[in-house]
Amino acid sequence: MGLKRSNSPTEKLYYSSFVGLFMSDVTIRELESQAEWIDAFPLMKQLRTHLDENQYLDYLEQMSADGYRLFGLFSGDELAALAGVDILTNMYYGRHLWVFEVGDRR
């Protein structure tokens, strides 16, 4: 099937944006250094509005020691989205990936 092209200017713009999203240079990698965490703070602040940067960094230090990992999705060099996750084990789910945060630039 695929996307149907249209002559409508609005639909052409939507089609170009949609295709461009998937054809751009996108990478996902773990944010491990404090500098990377600081760069990600404005995006995290959109999700966790109650945190200031120092609280955020303190929590990341503590949570990382317990297995929390923060990943960034980059479009080129720009951080476009992030996800905070942990691998947990409990009697209800067994071993599983728990997603704490997911946010993007909007």
Legacy VTK file of the C-alpha trace (Angstrom):
# vtk DataFile Version 3.0
C-alpha trace
ASCII
DATASET POLYDATA
POINTS 106 float
0.000 0.000 0.000
2.069 3.066 1.072
1.346 6.758 1.204
-0.853 8.214 -1.508
0.483 11.454 -2.972
-1.892 14.310 -3.542
-1.865 17.607 -5.411
-3.239 19.428 -2.350
-0.576 21.814 -0.923
-1.530 20.832 2.638
-1.324 17.120 1.911
1.977 17.578 0.028
3.434 19.368 3.065
2.208 16.615 5.396
3.623 13.922 3.114
7.007 15.679 2.926
7.148 16.095 6.720
6.140 12.484 7.319
8.671 11.056 4.868
11.365 13.462 6.099
10.901 12.225 9.651
11.899 8.708 8.681
14.569 9.611 6.140
16.565 11.925 8.402
19.713 10.957 10.280
18.229 9.495 13.490
20.216 7.717 16.213
19.365 6.456 19.696
22.032 6.231 22.362
22.367 6.160 26.104
23.080 9.464 27.842
25.800 8.564 30.321
27.773 11.682 31.218
26.686 14.559 33.403
27.170 16.900 30.419
24.692 14.811 28.390
22.241 14.789 31.312
22.466 18.582 31.567
21.832 18.919 27.817
18.726 16.731 28.248
17.350 18.687 31.217
15.154 21.120 29.214
13.396 18.168 27.614
13.004 16.347 30.950
11.708 19.577 32.515
8.724 19.372 30.139
7.806 16.042 31.781
8.903 16.659 35.360
8.011 20.323 35.819
8.605 20.227 39.591
12.351 19.484 39.259
15.143 22.005 39.102
18.429 21.045 37.465
20.192 20.164 40.743
17.364 17.881 41.892
17.316 16.255 38.445
21.056 15.560 38.552
20.871 14.263 42.139
18.040 11.891 41.213
19.902 10.696 38.112
23.001 9.889 40.186
20.936 7.876 42.685
18.695 6.203 40.114
21.602 5.288 37.796
23.269 3.468 40.668
20.064 1.401 40.946
19.911 0.552 37.214
18.018 3.497 35.678
19.194 4.415 32.157
18.430 7.538 30.147
18.364 7.297 26.342
18.202 10.070 23.772
16.869 10.033 20.238
18.913 12.403 18.102
17.986 13.900 14.764
21.405 14.812 13.465
23.090 16.419 16.480
19.843 17.627 18.091
18.249 15.769 20.995
14.678 15.239 19.816
13.312 12.794 22.416
14.309 10.921 25.539
13.308 7.827 27.473
14.180 6.866 31.036
14.046 3.106 31.621
15.027 0.369 34.029
15.094 -3.414 33.802
13.190 -4.789 36.766
12.105 -8.154 38.062
9.020 -8.788 40.132
6.532 -11.593 40.689
3.802 -9.952 38.630
5.707 -9.219 35.375
8.859 -11.285 35.840
11.873 -9.625 34.175
10.731 -6.577 32.199
11.642 -3.136 30.943
9.903 -0.361 32.860
9.599 2.993 31.085
9.543 5.873 33.533
9.716 8.819 31.138
9.148 9.355 27.429
9.242 12.857 26.035
9.927 14.722 22.826
10.383 18.281 21.634
6.965 19.695 20.834
LINES 1 107
106 0 1 2 3 4 5 6 7 8 9 10 11 12 13 14 15 16 17 18 19 20 21 22 23 24 25 26 27 28 29 30 31 32 33 34 35 36 37 38 39 40 41 42 43 44 45 46 47 48 49 50 51 52 53 54 55 56 57 58 59 60 61 62 63 64 65 66 67 68 69 70 71 72 73 74 75 76 77 78 79 80 81 82 83 84 85 86 87 88 89 90 91 92 93 94 95 96 97 98 99 100 101 102 103 104 105
